[in-house]
Amino acid sequence: MNENIQTLKKWIDESDNVVFFGGAGVSTESGIPDFRSVDGLYNQKWKYPPETILSHSFFERNPEEYYRFHREKLVIDGVQPNRAHKRLAELEQEGKLRAVITQNIDGLHQAAGSKKVLELHGSILRAYCSRCRRPFPAEKMNHGTGLPRCRCGGIIRPDIVLYEEPLDQDIMSEAVHYIRSAEVLIIGGTSLNVYPAAGLINYYRGNKLALVNLSQTPYDSYADLVIHEKIGEVFSQI
């Protein structure tokens, strides 16, 4: 165990007020591609850029093309929580971790056993009618064929935040509360380039901010501890 991981372990061992804020990199070790790496979704070839496909206006005008992308790239069957997800759930059970704040939509934190999970961008495991707002089985949306429709005739959509849509303000306020009051804040698997989510780091008031990410982030110089390693490998040691 290197010195930085030892320091992070010590911080966690001595605290009962840890908050974790994570992004796509948390799930890559489960086989879910991230967005901005060399092999990420944003570097793959599509008729339209993924940022365009995943926008509110595109969904409204071309839902068929959206669902082709959705079912091929966002729905990945058989994925399981990895070492990071599992260790975070254990830390919550041990009374150390107060909350997981995630930008991911895959539900893997809950699958690992985490109870307090704030999903900033929603979940692919929920769906609803865009017209009447009635809940719809996510399984039928994710694995069906054609354009899923409600019995009212409205188009079904996943309960995720698309580009051009605002984040849920209640969830954001709760995330701010946990980050502001945290003793130890661990940020992992995120480039910290997507706003407003990335701006949450600015609410932290403590002096035990750890960044765990394979590549550098714009906030590395602000952190009290920086670990450039796979997040699953780091959490398997703490």
DAJOPE-V101778 format. One line per field, one symbol per residue. psi: psi as a letter, one per 30 degrees, with the letter a starting at -180 (. if undefined). A space follows every 50 residues. Layout:
psi: ???
This chain:
psi: kleeeeeeeeeeeglgikkkjlaefefeffgkkaefleglefglklelke eeegleeeeefifeeefeeefeefjjkgklkaeeeeeeeeeeffgekelk jkflgfgfeefffkejkjjegakfglllkfefgkkkkeeeefgalajkkl ffflkklliljlkfklljfeeeeeeeeeeegkekkkkkhkfhfjlfefff fffkfagijkkjkelllfgefflfkkjilkeeeefff.
